[in-house]
């Protein structure tokens, strides 16, 4: 996401951030931990009946005592099974809950960023962070965290019981611990780097996939299927290679730990057998010692595998936390102001005061220079000019998708930067030449800005947008599904749905990015009539591509290379015979 390299997070930092996600559910976590402790202690106690059964019941031939120890073992196994079920369910619930919360939090965070931020990033990579990366954390927070705690308790408790049983043999077993610790830390760092590389390659593959699917019509019309497949295959193979490197490193690490751990078991078994033969250790104590040794060895081997998984999860979580730590470039002010509400006075007075603008990614190319104009409530101002003149940038600044590099933009006398974004945009609506509809019903899309609108308000918006006849022809009416991006309805119908959406929002400021430029004459007439109703008594900024749109504008602003070079009404600008007249003659405005 960020172009700035960040230092890897420490294990403590990861633990602190994951605990912050678990904290709201700490009651369940404490109950799961209690079940884990009870299970761990039960597991440590269970070898003791075996020791007494061998040294006491078997040696003396006491069947009654043998049965007693057997029943004690059965009771221990039942208790262990019960707390294991409870622990597994609670920890799995926590893992699922934390991941669900994290996905919602990450998506909510993404929604705070302006459109320009997304233009500099690939959608597939963002989706990868919300799916693959967060999914990699799920097992860690859930089952693997539980297994790690259980194995740690078994390893530590087993070592204590080993010392109680035979201090000499236990001291020999501990010779292996420092080398294993050093090996775990060094290999863990390598695993983490490889896990991060694998997640990056997978994100790049997802980005290629999303790009091709979202533009499938362009891919197919240019016969570029093989090209896109080759591009995706390259990314997937790179991800496959990175996954294999990670798997090999993890396999080597786990294998070395298991060889070392069970090698010690073999050595201790041999030494313990010698002590039994020398009458320095009872058979029961030797059997118990062997059980605890296997418990410690198995726990260490399990921890080795979990350590590899933890490093992979840390590599994925770094990418997620990087996203969560990135601050939106456009945000609410610390002490926002309220828009004035004067009874009897229309709102929607817009003023650009000597506005300059440079895109952060191109600081050497001025986009707007000394732009100044006002739009009184209810007026219509049209922006015209060649492509790249700055028309869309002015509209984006008015919606505060960017902040000006110099000067100020005010709404009803208040600088946009002093307003809450929600307050600013609540009074605005936009209709573009390529309106976006969402998968869902017609009603959902019309009421997108006012989901609480009643049926009467929706019906009024449908009528004013000229959609009544169209809706009446549909078997399911407003419940008709429009498909992703509205692909199931025509361009003219999409325009009128967007107009109905704007009508229902009832904005004081309206932004039109020539909503009729891509339509045939019949649809243009219907849409223009709906637009006239929408613009009535509203402050309107129009990005104009057609002459019919600008003829009746209160004022026309002619832009060239980011500057306003002409301004006035249509007839006066034609008489001036400047850039505007030239655009009309060359049919740049037709």
Secondary structure as GFF3:
##gff-version 3
##sequence-region A 1 590
A	DSSP	alpha_helix	11	22	.	.	.	ID=ss1
A	DSSP	three_ten_helix	23	25	.	.	.	ID=ss2
A	DSSP	alpha_helix	26	52	.	.	.	ID=ss3
A	DSSP	pi_helix	53	58	.	.	.	ID=ss4
A	DSSP	alpha_helix	59	60	.	.	.	ID=ss5
A	DSSP	alpha_helix	63	110	.	.	.	ID=ss6
A	DSSP	alpha_helix	115	119	.	.	.	ID=ss7
A	DSSP	alpha_helix	123	128	.	.	.	ID=ss8
A	DSSP	pi_helix	129	133	.	.	.	ID=ss9
A	DSSP	alpha_helix	134	139	.	.	.	ID=ss10
A	DSSP	pi_helix	140	144	.	.	.	ID=ss11
A	DSSP	alpha_helix	145	165	.	.	.	ID=ss12
A	DSSP	alpha_helix	167	173	.	.	.	ID=ss13
A	DSSP	alpha_helix	175	214	.	.	.	ID=ss14
A	DSSP	alpha_helix	216	221	.	.	.	ID=ss15
A	DSSP	alpha_helix	225	277	.	.	.	ID=ss16
A	DSSP	alpha_helix	283	325	.	.	.	ID=ss17
A	DSSP	beta_strand	350	358	.	.	.	ID=ss18
A	DSSP	three_ten_helix	360	362	.	.	.	ID=ss19
A	DSSP	beta_strand	366	375	.	.	.	ID=ss20
A	DSSP	beta_strand	380	385	.	.	.	ID=ss21
A	DSSP	alpha_helix	391	398	.	.	.	ID=ss22
A	DSSP	beta_strand	406	411	.	.	.	ID=ss23
A	DSSP	beta_strand	414	415	.	.	.	ID=ss24
A	DSSP	three_ten_helix	416	418	.	.	.	ID=ss25
A	DSSP	alpha_helix	421	426	.	.	.	ID=ss26
A	DSSP	beta_strand	428	431	.	.	.	ID=ss27
A	DSSP	alpha_helix	442	446	.	.	.	ID=ss28
A	DSSP	alpha_helix	455	464	.	.	.	ID=ss29
A	DSSP	alpha_helix	468	473	.	.	.	ID=ss30
A	DSSP	three_ten_helix	477	479	.	.	.	ID=ss31
A	DSSP	three_ten_helix	484	486	.	.	.	ID=ss32
A	DSSP	alpha_helix	491	505	.	.	.	ID=ss33
A	DSSP	beta_strand	509	513	.	.	.	ID=ss34
A	DSSP	alpha_helix	521	535	.	.	.	ID=ss35
A	DSSP	beta_strand	539	543	.	.	.	ID=ss36
A	DSSP	alpha_helix	547	550	.	.	.	ID=ss37
A	DSSP	beta_strand	555	560	.	.	.	ID=ss38
A	DSSP	beta_strand	563	568	.	.	.	ID=ss39
A	DSSP	alpha_helix	570	576	.	.	.	ID=ss40
A	DSSP	alpha_helix	579	585	.	.	.	ID=ss41
###
